[in-house]
Amino acid sequence: MKLWHLILFLVGFVVPASASDSAVQKKNGIVDVPSNQSVDETVARLKNILQSKGITLFALIDHSGEAKKVGMQMPPTKLLIFGNPKGGTPLMQAAPSIAIDLPLKFWCGKTVRERSGSRTTARST
């Protein structure tokens, strides 16, 4: 299974299929999936999915929260770093340079839309 298939599978549980403007976009190796939920709600759903699949969440980085600590502002932005050592280790044993792409990441943040303001997007490579 290709990596982006796994990502679409996981993110597919976050975004309702009935949403009319929730077209998945893949460009330059990055998969964007709009979410009808807030960033925090989207992150919570992704965390639950990862846990239910036995996938380890190594870190959750709150970029907007860290910016606020130094007196700066940015839209809600969080990064989930996750993986499965049982699956990733054999890949790195076979091709050590793949470690540059592992562990996997989901970026969740508010993005600006031209017509309808902002929306939450889940993004992964």
C-alpha positions as CSV (number, residue, x, y, z in Angstrom):
1,M,0.0,0.0,0.0
2,K,1.4,3.4,-0.9
3,L,1.9,5.8,1.9
4,W,-0.6,8.3,0.6
5,H,-3.2,5.5,0.4
6,L,-2.7,5.0,4.2
7,I,-2.9,8.7,4.8
8,L,-6.2,9.0,2.8
9,F,-7.5,5.9,4.7
10,L,-6.8,7.5,8.1
11,V,-7.9,11.0,7.1
12,G,-11.0,9.7,5.5
13,F,-12.3,9.0,9.0
14,V,-11.9,12.6,9.9
15,V,-13.8,14.2,7.1
16,P,-17.4,13.4,6.3
17,A,-17.8,12.0,2.8
18,S,-20.9,14.0,2.2
19,A,-19.2,17.4,2.5
20,S,-19.6,19.0,-0.9
21,D,-16.4,21.0,-0.8
22,S,-14.3,18.3,0.8
23,A,-12.3,17.3,-2.3
24,V,-9.0,15.7,-1.5
25,Q,-6.2,17.3,-3.3
26,K,-2.7,15.8,-4.0
27,K,0.0,18.1,-5.2
28,N,3.7,17.7,-5.1
29,G,3.5,14.7,-2.9
30,I,1.3,16.5,-0.3
31,V,-2.2,15.3,0.3
32,D,-4.7,18.0,1.5
33,V,-8.0,16.9,3.0
34,P,-10.5,19.6,4.2
35,S,-12.2,19.0,7.5
36,N,-15.6,20.4,8.7
37,Q,-14.3,20.3,12.3
38,S,-12.0,22.7,14.1
39,V,-8.3,22.1,14.3
40,D,-8.6,20.7,17.8
41,E,-11.5,18.5,16.9
42,T,-9.7,17.2,13.8
43,V,-6.5,16.5,15.9
44,A,-8.6,14.7,18.5
45,R,-10.2,12.5,15.8
46,L,-6.8,11.7,14.2
47,K,-5.4,10.8,17.6
48,N,-8.3,8.4,18.2
49,I,-7.9,6.8,14.8
50,L,-4.2,6.3,15.3
51,Q,-4.7,4.8,18.7
52,S,-7.4,2.5,17.4
53,K,-5.1,1.3,14.7
54,G,-2.2,0.7,17.2
55,I,-0.1,3.4,15.7
56,T,2.2,5.4,18.0
57,L,1.8,9.1,18.4
58,F,5.3,10.2,19.1
59,A,4.6,13.9,19.4
60,L,2.0,16.6,19.1
61,I,3.5,20.0,18.3
62,D,1.3,23.1,18.8
63,H,2.9,25.6,16.5
64,S,0.3,28.3,17.2
65,G,0.6,27.7,21.0
66,E,4.4,28.1,20.9
67,A,4.1,31.3,18.8
68,K,1.8,32.7,21.4
69,K,4.4,32.0,24.1
70,V,6.8,34.4,22.4
71,G,4.2,37.1,21.7
72,M,3.4,36.2,18.1
73,Q,0.1,35.1,16.5
74,M,-0.7,32.6,13.8
75,P,-3.8,30.6,12.9
76,P,-4.4,27.4,14.8
77,T,-1.7,25.0,13.6
78,K,-0.7,21.6,15.0
79,L,1.6,18.8,13.8
80,L,1.1,15.1,14.7
81,I,4.2,12.9,14.4
82,F,3.3,9.2,14.3
83,G,4.4,5.8,13.2
84,N,4.8,2.2,13.8
85,P,8.3,0.9,14.7
86,K,7.3,-2.6,13.6
87,G,6.6,-1.3,10.1
88,G,9.1,1.5,9.9
89,T,12.2,-0.4,11.2
90,P,12.3,-2.9,8.3
91,L,12.0,-0.1,5.8
92,M,14.9,1.8,7.4
93,Q,16.9,-1.5,7.5
94,A,16.4,-2.0,3.8
95,A,16.9,1.7,2.8
96,P,18.3,3.8,5.7
97,S,17.7,7.1,3.9
98,I,14.0,6.6,4.1
99,A,14.4,7.7,7.7
100,I,14.3,11.3,6.4
101,D,10.6,10.7,5.7
102,L,9.9,8.7,8.9
103,P,8.1,9.1,11.2
104,L,5.0,10.2,9.3
105,K,3.4,13.5,9.9
106,F,-0.1,15.1,9.8
107,W,-0.3,18.9,9.7
108,C,-3.6,20.4,10.8
109,G,-4.4,24.0,10.5
110,K,-6.7,26.8,9.5
111,T,-6.3,27.7,5.8
112,V,-7.8,30.6,4.0
113,R,-10.2,30.0,1.2
114,E,-10.8,32.6,-1.5
115,R,-14.6,32.3,-1.5
116,S,-15.7,31.2,2.0
117,G,-13.2,32.3,4.5
118,S,-11.2,29.8,6.5
119,R,-11.4,26.0,6.9
120,T,-9.5,23.3,8.7
121,T,-7.2,21.2,6.5
122,A,-5.4,18.0,7.4
123,R,-2.2,17.7,5.3
124,S,0.4,15.0,4.9
125,T,3.2,13.9,2.6
